[in-house]
């Protein structure tokens, strides 16, 4: 909320953001709140990349008036800013893709095992129902044969 209210003071906004980012980075690096190490490492990476992006924004805020001599500097800073954001996005997408790819074999295994169980259950029901109906037909035929034999006697 303080950052939103400081819209007239860009430098103070950036310093506040950098302090918050550095505090979060120190917390994650020291406490390691996640039980899985890769999540802690990815959070540290994201905080460091956010810190770098804020650093580039600070340099863009320092040069409020653009003259001919500063255009090349601002262009370089802008491209570094774009490269850092793009690399952060690429690494995060890669991380999410790897995490999802790791889950695929377990998902397939569960799906196949469920399918096999259902297939076996269906086959078992069909087999035993047919067998029961065959047995009941045979039983009625045998009973009829016994009745015929009994009537013949």
N, C-alpha and C positions, 0 to 999 in steps of 0.2 A: 504494500500500500504506500509505503514511503517512496518507493521508486516511481510510482505513478504520479505522486504529488510533486516530484522534482523535475517535471518536464521542461522547465526553463533552464535548469542546470544540468546539461548533458554530462559534463565531467564528473559531477557528484553522483549522478546515476551510474556511470560506468565504474567509479570507484566503489560504490555500494555493491554493485553486482559482482565485482571482482573479489571483494571481501567475503560476500556470501558464498561465492564459488570456491574460494580458497578454504573457507571454514568447512564446507561440505567435503572437499577433497581431503582435508586433514582428518575429518571424522571417518570417512570411508576407509582411508588408508590405515588409520590407527585401530579402529574398532572392528572393521571387517564384518559388517552386520549380516551378510548373507552366508548361509552354510556352504554353498558351492563356491569354490575359489574363482571360477571363470566369471561368475556374476559380479563379484567384487572387482575383479580386474577390468571388466567391461565398464563398470560404473566409474572406476578411476580414469579409464581412457576417455569416457564421455565428459567428465569434469575437466580434465586437462584440455580436451579439444574446445570445450566451452570457454575455458580461460584464455586460450589462444585466440579464439574469435573475438572475445571482449578486448583483448590486447590490440587487435587490428582495428576494432571499432574506436578504441581510444585514439589511435593515430589518425583516423579519419576525422574524429571530432576536434583534434588539435588544429587542423588546417581548415578553419571555417571559410576563409576567403581564398578563392582559387585564382592564382595568376599563372602566367605561361610557364614559369620555372617550376611550379609545383605539380603541374599536370602529370608529368612522367612519374613522380613519386606517388601521387594518388592512384595512378593507374596500376603501379606495381603493388601497392598496398591492397587495392581492390582485387587484383588477381590472386594475391596470397590469401585474402579473405575467402574468395570463391573456392580456391583449392583446399583450404582447411575445412570448409563446410562440406564440400563434395567428398573429401576423404573420410570425414566423420560419417556421413551418410552411407558411403560404400562399405566401410568396416561394420557399421551396425546392421546393414542389410545382409552382409556376408555372415555375421554372427547369428542373426535370426535364421538365415537359410541353413546354416550348419546345424543349429539346434533342431530345426524341423526335419532335416535329413536324418539326423540321429534317431528321431522318433519313428521314422518310416518302417524299418524292419520289425520293430516291436508291434506296430500297428498292423502290419501285414500278417505277422504271426498270430496275433489275436484274432484277426478277421478270418484267417484260414482255419484256425483251430475251432472257432465258433461255427464256421461253415461245415467243417467236418463233423462236428458234434451234431449239428442240425441234420446234416445229410444222413449220419448214422441213425439218429433217432427216427427220421422219416423212413429209412430202409427197414429198421427194426419193427416199427409199427406196421408197415406194409407187409413185411414177411410174416410176422406173427399173426396178423389179421387174416392173411390168405391161408396160412397154415391152420388157423382155428376154423376158418370156414371150410377148408378141405376136410379137416378132421370131423367137423360137425356133419358135413355131407356124407363122409364115410361112415360115421356113427349112425346116421339115419338109414343108410343103405344096409349096414350090418343089422340094425334093429329090424328093418323090413325083412331082411333075409331070415332072421330068426323067427319073426312072426309067420312068414310063409312056411318055414319048416315046421313050426308048431301047429299050424293049421293043417298041414299035410298029414301030420300024425294023427 
